[in-house]
Amino acid sequence: EKIPTWREENITSDKEDVELTGGGGAGGLSDKVSLYKGDITILEVDAIVNAANSSLLGGGGVDGCIHKAAGSCLYEECLSLKGCETGKAKITCGYDLPAKYVIHTVGPVARGHVGPTESSDLASCYQNSLRLMEEHNLRTVAFPCISTGIYGFPNDPAADIALKTVKEWIQQNPDKITRVIFCVFLENDFAIYKKKMSDFFKDD
Ligand code: AR6
């Protein structure tokens, strides 16, 4: 039987820790990534990433869900950050969330268009979020599909950028981050990631 090179984790909020073991990679690339479909706000990880806007003061989509679940202290801390540029990232506490921290990143407003600027800004969101993980010695992180909702980045190329950027980061920084969860919310993204992940994270 073929050993899967990625895993779908059924993570529930009543677990003390997100227990993510097993698989055939023996410390390989595929042991560090998971695909999870559902609400990012229930994940008990070191940090969840928020697809925010440049004000960092909340909005709709995943941003609205995160602020609602974290409570008003998150808004207060975000006020003190004085916004964030596209492609950059800033970190706050997680407050009422099970996640310890929230990394707020601002994806490009694509409105269906994928040009070099949109693509490099989206890659920067993932890179700068991972950089903050390292700076704060955080090991487990969950990413939503940044920019693919209200900001209109087409889902398929966005997944390619997310997977490629995370893969390169893990290859270049193999020791620190132990788990990256790709948190998809829509069936369409689940299908896209499921198909692509087995290619991107093959263990040789
Ligand atoms: N958990 C995980 N993913 C979610 C959740 C959730 N609870 N809710 C939605 N998604 P979007 P953007 C998915 O629009 O395109 C906000 O107003 C959603 O299905 O949240 O970067 C901000 O304040 C989609 O796959 O973010 C900004 O103004 C993905 O999260 C703007 O939207 C991202 O969709 C940012 O737009």
Residues whose N, C-alpha, C, O or C-beta is under 5 A from the ligand:
A	BS01	AR6	G38 D39 I40 T41 A51 A52 N53 G58 G59 G60 G61 V62 D63 C65 G107 P144 C145 I146 S147 T148 G149 I150 Y151 G152 C183 F185 L186
